[in-house]
Amino acid sequence: MKNIFKIIRISKPLHGVFAVVSFFVLLLAVLQQVTPLTLKVIVDEITQQLQTGDGSLQRLSFWLGIIFVINVLSIILNAVNQRIGDYLASRLGKYLTEYYYRKIFTLPQKYFDSELSGKMVNQLTRGIVSIQEFIGAASNFILPAFLQSFFTIGVFVLFCSLDRRFGGGHFPDLRSREPLLHEEVGRAPSFEE
């Protein structure tokens, strides 16, 4: 991990692109949380219609339209993010190649007497290709997955705490050691009852 931060620190000209990729990853992770919250509003609207008859088809259509817009926006932003992530990986590879070859060309001739130059160039190339692949995977898959997981857990914890605070009882108390189905634990349901 220390080496990754060192490589990012070395590649100062690309810090702006790193910031853009980070922004898109964060924005996509937030957008992934909006759809389930919007679905909650839709389910509440349908429940209200079924229980009291006061639901509105116009509000339901509006929220379904919002989900559609969010999904289309997510697809577009994800495509842009992946394109920028691939661009970042290729630019980083080019920059590191130029940086390290500049470094190699400034070494004294005596250094090359004790080292095989082909072996050194091969290791350098393999290292740069590995870094490119990692940055591409991190910007396109790894970071979005981690952020979406953290946001999902955060939203779940928020709703659990709000539910307990207001006495809703919709979510189980995860701190409780009691089984959820007290006396029926371990007993299969019977269809004859």
ZABATOR-671426 format. One record per residue (C-alpha): x, y, z; residue in one letter; residue number from 0. Coordinates in nm, 2 decimals, m for minus. Layout:
// residues N
<node><X>X</X><Y>Y</Y><Z>Z</Z><r>A</r><k>NUM</k></node>
...
END
This chain:
// residues 193
<node><X>0.00</X><Y>0.00</Y><Z>0.00</Z><r>M</r><k>0</k></node>
<node><X>0.29</X><Y>0.23</Y><Z>0.08</Z><r>K</r><k>1</k></node>
<node><X>0.42</X><Y>0.18</Y><Z>m0.28</Z><r>N</r><k>2</k></node>
<node><X>0.09</X><Y>0.27</Y><Z>m0.43</Z><r>I</r><k>3</k></node>
<node><X>0.08</X><Y>0.60</Y><Z>m0.24</Z><r>F</r><k>4</k></node>
<node><X>0.44</X><Y>0.66</Y><Z>m0.35</Z><r>K</r><k>5</k></node>
<node><X>0.35</X><Y>0.61</Y><Z>m0.71</Z><r>I</r><k>6</k></node>
<node><X>0.05</X><Y>0.84</Y><Z>m0.68</Z><r>I</r><k>7</k></node>
<node><X>0.28</X><Y>1.10</Y><Z>m0.52</Z><r>R</r><k>8</k></node>
<node><X>0.53</X><Y>1.07</Y><Z>m0.80</Z><r>I</r><k>9</k></node>
<node><X>0.27</X><Y>1.12</Y><Z>m1.07</Z><r>S</r><k>10</k></node>
<node><X>0.18</X><Y>1.48</Y><Z>m0.98</Z><r>K</r><k>11</k></node>
<node><X>0.07</X><Y>1.58</Y><Z>m1.33</Z><r>P</r><k>12</k></node>
<node><X>m0.21</X><Y>1.33</Y><Z>m1.31</Z><r>L</r><k>13</k></node>
<node><X>m0.35</X><Y>1.43</Y><Z>m0.97</Z><r>H</r><k>14</k></node>
<node><X>m0.63</X><Y>1.62</Y><Z>m1.15</Z><r>G</r><k>15</k></node>
<node><X>m0.74</X><Y>1.30</Y><Z>m1.33</Z><r>V</r><k>16</k></node>
<node><X>m0.72</X><Y>1.11</Y><Z>m1.00</Z><r>F</r><k>17</k></node>
<node><X>m0.95</X><Y>1.37</Y><Z>m0.85</Z><r>A</r><k>18</k></node>
<node><X>m1.20</X><Y>1.34</Y><Z>m1.14</Z><r>V</r><k>19</k></node>
<node><X>m1.20</X><Y>0.96</Y><Z>m1.11</Z><r>V</r><k>20</k></node>
<node><X>m1.25</X><Y>0.98</Y><Z>m0.73</Z><r>S</r><k>21</k></node>
<node><X>m1.54</X><Y>1.22</Y><Z>m0.78</Z><r>F</r><k>22</k></node>
<node><X>m1.72</X><Y>0.99</Y><Z>m1.03</Z><r>F</r><k>23</k></node>
<node><X>m1.66</X><Y>0.69</Y><Z>m0.80</Z><r>V</r><k>24</k></node>
<node><X>m1.81</X><Y>0.88</Y><Z>m0.51</Z><r>L</r><k>25</k></node>
<node><X>m2.10</X><Y>1.01</Y><Z>m0.72</Z><r>L</r><k>26</k></node>
<node><X>m2.18</X><Y>0.66</Y><Z>m0.85</Z><r>L</r><k>27</k></node>
<node><X>m2.17</X><Y>0.51</Y><Z>m0.50</Z><r>A</r><k>28</k></node>
<node><X>m2.42</X><Y>0.77</Y><Z>m0.38</Z><r>V</r><k>29</k></node>
<node><X>m2.65</X><Y>0.72</Y><Z>m0.68</Z><r>L</r><k>30</k></node>
<node><X>m2.66</X><Y>0.35</Y><Z>m0.61</Z><r>Q</r><k>31</k></node>
<node><X>m2.82</X><Y>0.43</Y><Z>m0.27</Z><r>Q</r><k>32</k></node>
<node><X>m3.09</X><Y>0.65</Y><Z>m0.42</Z><r>V</r><k>33</k></node>
<node><X>m3.28</X><Y>0.38</Y><Z>m0.60</Z><r>T</r><k>34</k></node>
<node><X>m3.35</X><Y>0.16</Y><Z>m0.29</Z><r>P</r><k>35</k></node>
<node><X>m3.46</X><Y>0.48</Y><Z>m0.10</Z><r>L</r><k>36</k></node>
<node><X>m3.69</X><Y>0.57</Y><Z>m0.39</Z><r>T</r><k>37</k></node>
<node><X>m3.83</X><Y>0.22</Y><Z>m0.40</Z><r>L</r><k>38</k></node>
<node><X>m3.92</X><Y>0.26</Y><Z>m0.03</Z><r>K</r><k>39</k></node>
<node><X>m4.13</X><Y>0.56</Y><Z>m0.13</Z><r>V</r><k>40</k></node>
<node><X>m4.30</X><Y>0.36</Y><Z>m0.41</Z><r>I</r><k>41</k></node>
<node><X>m4.38</X><Y>0.07</Y><Z>m0.18</Z><r>V</r><k>42</k></node>
<node><X>m4.52</X><Y>0.32</Y><Z>0.08</Z><r>D</r><k>43</k></node>
<node><X>m4.74</X><Y>0.47</Y><Z>m0.19</Z><r>E</r><k>44</k></node>
<node><X>m4.87</X><Y>0.13</Y><Z>m0.30</Z><r>I</r><k>45</k></node>
<node><X>m4.93</X><Y>0.03</Y><Z>0.06</Z><r>T</r><k>46</k></node>
<node><X>m5.12</X><Y>0.35</Y><Z>0.12</Z><r>Q</r><k>47</k></node>
<node><X>m5.34</X><Y>0.28</Y><Z>m0.18</Z><r>Q</r><k>48</k></node>
<node><X>m5.41</X><Y>m0.08</Y><Z>m0.07</Z><r>L</r><k>49</k></node>
<node><X>m5.49</X><Y>0.01</Y><Z>0.29</Z><r>Q</r><k>50</k></node>
<node><X>m5.67</X><Y>0.34</Y><Z>0.27</Z><r>T</r><k>51</k></node>
<node><X>m5.73</X><Y>0.40</Y><Z>m0.10</Z><r>G</r><k>52</k></node>
<node><X>m5.55</X><Y>0.74</Y><Z>m0.08</Z><r>D</r><k>53</k></node>
<node><X>m5.26</X><Y>0.65</Y><Z>m0.30</Z><r>G</r><k>54</k></node>
<node><X>m5.19</X><Y>0.85</Y><Z>m0.61</Z><r>S</r><k>55</k></node>
<node><X>m5.11</X><Y>0.70</Y><Z>m0.95</Z><r>L</r><k>56</k></node>
<node><X>m4.95</X><Y>1.03</Y><Z>m1.05</Z><r>Q</r><k>57</k></node>
<node><X>m4.71</X><Y>1.02</Y><Z>m0.76</Z><r>R</r><k>58</k></node>
<node><X>m4.63</X><Y>0.66</Y><Z>m0.82</Z><r>L</r><k>59</k></node>
<node><X>m4.56</X><Y>0.74</Y><Z>m1.19</Z><r>S</r><k>60</k></node>
<node><X>m4.34</X><Y>1.03</Y><Z>m1.08</Z><r>F</r><k>61</k></node>
<node><X>m4.13</X><Y>0.81</Y><Z>m0.85</Z><r>W</r><k>62</k></node>
<node><X>m4.10</X><Y>0.54</Y><Z>m1.12</Z><r>L</r><k>63</k></node>
<node><X>m3.98</X><Y>0.81</Y><Z>m1.36</Z><r>G</r><k>64</k></node>
<node><X>m3.72</X><Y>0.92</Y><Z>m1.10</Z><r>I</r><k>65</k></node>
<node><X>m3.59</X><Y>0.56</Y><Z>m1.07</Z><r>I</r><k>66</k></node>
<node><X>m3.56</X><Y>0.54</Y><Z>m1.45</Z><r>F</r><k>67</k></node>
<node><X>m3.37</X><Y>0.87</Y><Z>m1.47</Z><r>V</r><k>68</k></node>
<node><X>m3.14</X><Y>0.76</Y><Z>m1.19</Z><r>I</r><k>69</k></node>
<node><X>m3.06</X><Y>0.43</Y><Z>m1.36</Z><r>N</r><k>70</k></node>
<node><X>m2.99</X><Y>0.60</Y><Z>m1.70</Z><r>V</r><k>71</k></node>
<node><X>m2.78</X><Y>0.86</Y><Z>m1.53</Z><r>L</r><k>72</k></node>
<node><X>m2.59</X><Y>0.58</Y><Z>m1.34</Z><r>S</r><k>73</k></node>
<node><X>m2.52</X><Y>0.40</Y><Z>m1.67</Z><r>I</r><k>74</k></node>
<node><X>m2.39</X><Y>0.71</Y><Z>m1.84</Z><r>I</r><k>75</k></node>
<node><X>m2.17</X><Y>0.81</Y><Z>m1.54</Z><r>L</r><k>76</k></node>
<node><X>m2.04</X><Y>0.46</Y><Z>m1.51</Z><r>N</r><k>77</k></node>
<node><X>m1.94</X><Y>0.45</Y><Z>m1.88</Z><r>A</r><k>78</k></node>
<node><X>m1.77</X><Y>0.79</Y><Z>m1.84</Z><r>V</r><k>79</k></node>
<node><X>m1.60</X><Y>0.68</Y><Z>m1.52</Z><r>N</r><k>80</k></node>
<node><X>m1.46</X><Y>0.36</Y><Z>m1.68</Z><r>Q</r><k>81</k></node>
<node><X>m1.34</X><Y>0.56</Y><Z>m1.98</Z><r>R</r><k>82</k></node>
<node><X>m1.16</X><Y>0.81</Y><Z>m1.76</Z><r>I</r><k>83</k></node>
<node><X>m1.02</X><Y>0.53</Y><Z>m1.55</Z><r>G</r><k>84</k></node>
<node><X>m0.88</X><Y>0.36</Y><Z>m1.86</Z><r>D</r><k>85</k></node>
<node><X>m0.74</X><Y>0.70</Y><Z>m1.97</Z><r>Y</r><k>86</k></node>
<node><X>m0.58</X><Y>0.74</Y><Z>m1.62</Z><r>L</r><k>87</k></node>
<node><X>m0.42</X><Y>0.40</Y><Z>m1.64</Z><r>A</r><k>88</k></node>
<node><X>m0.27</X><Y>0.45</Y><Z>m1.98</Z><r>S</r><k>89</k></node>
<node><X>m0.15</X><Y>0.81</Y><Z>m1.90</Z><r>R</r><k>90</k></node>
<node><X>0.00</X><Y>0.68</Y><Z>m1.57</Z><r>L</r><k>91</k></node>
<node><X>0.18</X><Y>0.40</Y><Z>m1.76</Z><r>G</r><k>92</k></node>
<node><X>0.32</X><Y>0.65</Y><Z>m2.01</Z><r>K</r><k>93</k></node>
<node><X>0.43</X><Y>0.89</Y><Z>m1.74</Z><r>Y</r><k>94</k></node>
<node><X>0.60</X><Y>0.62</Y><Z>m1.53</Z><r>L</r><k>95</k></node>
<node><X>0.78</X><Y>0.48</Y><Z>m1.84</Z><r>T</r><k>96</k></node>
<node><X>0.91</X><Y>0.83</Y><Z>m1.92</Z><r>E</r><k>97</k></node>
<node><X>1.00</X><Y>0.89</Y><Z>m1.56</Z><r>Y</r><k>98</k></node>
<node><X>1.19</X><Y>0.57</Y><Z>m1.50</Z><r>Y</r><k>99</k></node>
<node><X>1.37</X><Y>0.58</Y><Z>m1.84</Z><r>Y</r><k>100</k></node>
<node><X>1.48</X><Y>0.94</Y><Z>m1.75</Z><r>R</r><k>101</k></node>
<node><X>1.61</X><Y>0.80</Y><Z>m1.42</Z><r>K</r><k>102</k></node>
<node><X>1.79</X><Y>0.51</Y><Z>m1.59</Z><r>I</r><k>103</k></node>
<node><X>1.96</X><Y>0.73</Y><Z>m1.85</Z><r>F</r><k>104</k></node>
<node><X>2.10</X><Y>0.95</Y><Z>m1.57</Z><r>T</r><k>105</k></node>
<node><X>2.27</X><Y>0.65</Y><Z>m1.40</Z><r>L</r><k>106</k></node>
<node><X>2.65</X><Y>0.62</Y><Z>m1.44</Z><r>P</r><k>107</k></node>
<node><X>2.79</X><Y>0.37</Y><Z>m1.68</Z><r>Q</r><k>108</k></node>
<node><X>2.95</X><Y>0.18</Y><Z>m1.39</Z><r>K</r><k>109</k></node>
<node><X>2.60</X><Y>0.08</Y><Z>m1.27</Z><r>Y</r><k>110</k></node>
<node><X>2.53</X><Y>m0.11</Y><Z>m1.59</Z><r>F</r><k>111</k></node>
<node><X>2.86</X><Y>m0.30</Y><Z>m1.57</Z><r>D</r><k>112</k></node>
<node><X>2.72</X><Y>m0.50</Y><Z>m1.27</Z><r>S</r><k>113</k></node>
<node><X>2.35</X><Y>m0.53</Y><Z>m1.39</Z><r>E</r><k>114</k></node>
<node><X>2.20</X><Y>m0.70</Y><Z>m1.69</Z><r>L</r><k>115</k></node>
<node><X>2.02</X><Y>m0.42</Y><Z>m1.88</Z><r>S</r><k>116</k></node>
<node><X>1.76</X><Y>m0.65</Y><Z>m2.04</Z><r>G</r><k>117</k></node>
<node><X>1.66</X><Y>m0.79</Y><Z>m1.71</Z><r>K</r><k>118</k></node>
<node><X>1.62</X><Y>m0.44</Y><Z>m1.56</Z><r>M</r><k>119</k></node>
<node><X>1.42</X><Y>m0.32</Y><Z>m1.85</Z><r>V</r><k>120</k></node>
<node><X>1.20</X><Y>m0.63</Y><Z>m1.84</Z><r>N</r><k>121</k></node>
<node><X>1.13</X><Y>m0.59</Y><Z>m1.47</Z><r>Q</r><k>122</k></node>
<node><X>1.05</X><Y>m0.22</Y><Z>m1.53</Z><r>L</r><k>123</k></node>
<node><X>0.81</X><Y>m0.29</Y><Z>m1.81</Z><r>T</r><k>124</k></node>
<node><X>0.63</X><Y>m0.57</Y><Z>m1.61</Z><r>R</r><k>125</k></node>
<node><X>0.60</X><Y>m0.34</Y><Z>m1.30</Z><r>G</r><k>126</k></node>
<node><X>0.45</X><Y>m0.06</Y><Z>m1.51</Z><r>I</r><k>127</k></node>
<node><X>0.21</X><Y>m0.29</Y><Z>m1.68</Z><r>V</r><k>128</k></node>
<node><X>0.10</X><Y>m0.43</Y><Z>m1.34</Z><r>S</r><k>129</k></node>
<node><X>0.05</X><Y>m0.08</Y><Z>m1.20</Z><r>I</r><k>130</k></node>
<node><X>m0.16</X><Y>0.02</Y><Z>m1.51</Z><r>Q</r><k>131</k></node>
<node><X>m0.38</X><Y>m0.29</Y><Z>m1.47</Z><r>E</r><k>132</k></node>
<node><X>m0.42</X><Y>m0.22</Y><Z>m1.10</Z><r>F</r><k>133</k></node>
<node><X>m0.51</X><Y>0.14</Y><Z>m1.14</Z><r>I</r><k>134</k></node>
<node><X>m0.76</X><Y>0.05</Y><Z>m1.42</Z><r>G</r><k>135</k></node>
<node><X>m0.92</X><Y>m0.22</Y><Z>m1.20</Z><r>A</r><k>136</k></node>
<node><X>m0.92</X><Y>0.00</Y><Z>m0.89</Z><r>A</r><k>137</k></node>
<node><X>m1.09</X><Y>0.29</Y><Z>m1.06</Z><r>S</r><k>138</k></node>
<node><X>m1.35</X><Y>0.08</Y><Z>m1.25</Z><r>N</r><k>139</k></node>
<node><X>m1.43</X><Y>m0.20</Y><Z>m1.00</Z><r>F</r><k>140</k></node>
<node><X>m1.25</X><Y>m0.21</Y><Z>m0.66</Z><r>I</r><k>141</k></node>
<node><X>m1.31</X><Y>0.14</Y><Z>m0.53</Z><r>L</r><k>142</k></node>
<node><X>m1.68</X><Y>0.16</Y><Z>m0.65</Z><r>P</r><k>143</k></node>
<node><X>m1.75</X><Y>m0.18</Y><Z>m0.48</Z><r>A</r><k>144</k></node>
<node><X>m1.60</X><Y>m0.08</Y><Z>m0.15</Z><r>F</r><k>145</k></node>
<node><X>m1.77</X><Y>0.26</Y><Z>m0.15</Z><r>L</r><k>146</k></node>
<node><X>m2.11</X><Y>0.11</Y><Z>m0.24</Z><r>Q</r><k>147</k></node>
<node><X>m2.07</X><Y>m0.15</Y><Z>0.04</Z><r>S</r><k>148</k></node>
<node><X>m1.98</X><Y>0.12</Y><Z>0.30</Z><r>F</r><k>149</k></node>
<node><X>m2.27</X><Y>0.34</Y><Z>0.19</Z><r>F</r><k>150</k></node>
<node><X>m2.51</X><Y>0.04</Y><Z>0.20</Z><r>T</r><k>151</k></node>
<node><X>m2.41</X><Y>m0.05</Y><Z>0.55</Z><r>I</r><k>152</k></node>
<node><X>m2.43</X><Y>0.31</Y><Z>0.65</Z><r>G</r><k>153</k></node>
<node><X>m2.78</X><Y>0.35</Y><Z>0.52</Z><r>V</r><k>154</k></node>
<node><X>m2.89</X><Y>0.02</Y><Z>0.68</Z><r>F</r><k>155</k></node>
<node><X>m2.74</X><Y>0.13</Y><Z>1.02</Z><r>V</r><k>156</k></node>
<node><X>m2.91</X><Y>0.47</Y><Z>0.99</Z><r>L</r><k>157</k></node>
<node><X>m3.25</X><Y>0.31</Y><Z>0.92</Z><r>F</r><k>158</k></node>
<node><X>m3.21</X><Y>0.06</Y><Z>1.20</Z><r>C</r><k>159</k></node>
<node><X>m3.13</X><Y>0.33</Y><Z>1.45</Z><r>S</r><k>160</k></node>
<node><X>m3.41</X><Y>0.56</Y><Z>1.33</Z><r>L</r><k>161</k></node>
<node><X>m3.65</X><Y>0.26</Y><Z>1.33</Z><r>D</r><k>162</k></node>
<node><X>m3.56</X><Y>0.17</Y><Z>1.70</Z><r>R</r><k>163</k></node>
<node><X>m3.57</X><Y>0.54</Y><Z>1.80</Z><r>R</r><k>164</k></node>
<node><X>m3.92</X><Y>0.59</Y><Z>1.67</Z><r>F</r><k>165</k></node>
<node><X>m4.05</X><Y>0.25</Y><Z>1.78</Z><r>G</r><k>166</k></node>
<node><X>m4.12</X><Y>0.11</Y><Z>1.44</Z><r>G</r><k>167</k></node>
<node><X>m3.99</X><Y>m0.24</Y><Z>1.50</Z><r>G</r><k>168</k></node>
<node><X>m3.94</X><Y>m0.31</Y><Z>1.12</Z><r>H</r><k>169</k></node>
<node><X>m3.58</X><Y>m0.40</Y><Z>1.15</Z><r>F</r><k>170</k></node>
<node><X>m3.44</X><Y>m0.67</Y><Z>1.39</Z><r>P</r><k>171</k></node>
<node><X>m3.22</X><Y>m0.55</Y><Z>1.67</Z><r>D</r><k>172</k></node>
<node><X>m2.88</X><Y>m0.69</Y><Z>1.57</Z><r>L</r><k>173</k></node>
<node><X>m2.74</X><Y>m0.65</Y><Z>1.92</Z><r>R</r><k>174</k></node>
<node><X>m2.99</X><Y>m0.89</Y><Z>2.06</Z><r>S</r><k>175</k></node>
<node><X>m2.89</X><Y>m1.25</Y><Z>2.13</Z><r>R</r><k>176</k></node>
<node><X>m3.25</X><Y>m1.37</Y><Z>2.14</Z><r>E</r><k>177</k></node>
<node><X>m3.37</X><Y>m1.57</Y><Z>1.84</Z><r>P</r><k>178</k></node>
<node><X>m3.61</X><Y>m1.39</Y><Z>1.61</Z><r>L</r><k>179</k></node>
<node><X>m3.88</X><Y>m1.66</Y><Z>1.63</Z><r>L</r><k>180</k></node>
<node><X>m3.86</X><Y>m1.73</Y><Z>2.00</Z><r>H</r><k>181</k></node>
<node><X>m4.06</X><Y>m2.05</Y><Z>2.05</Z><r>E</r><k>182</k></node>
<node><X>m4.06</X><Y>m2.17</Y><Z>1.69</Z><r>E</r><k>183</k></node>
<node><X>m3.69</X><Y>m2.18</Y><Z>1.64</Z><r>V</r><k>184</k></node>
<node><X>m3.58</X><Y>m2.52</Y><Z>1.50</Z><r>G</r><k>185</k></node>
<node><X>m3.94</X><Y>m2.63</Y><Z>1.42</Z><r>R</r><k>186</k></node>
<node><X>m4.05</X><Y>m2.65</Y><Z>1.06</Z><r>A</r><k>187</k></node>
<node><X>m4.38</X><Y>m2.49</Y><Z>0.97</Z><r>P</r><k>188</k></node>
<node><X>m4.67</X><Y>m2.73</Y><Z>0.94</Z><r>S</r><k>189</k></node>
<node><X>m4.92</X><Y>m2.68</Y><Z>0.66</Z><r>F</r><k>190</k></node>
<node><X>m5.19</X><Y>m2.87</Y><Z>0.86</Z><r>E</r><k>191</k></node>
<node><X>m5.21</X><Y>m2.61</Y><Z>1.14</Z><r>E</r><k>192</k></node>
END
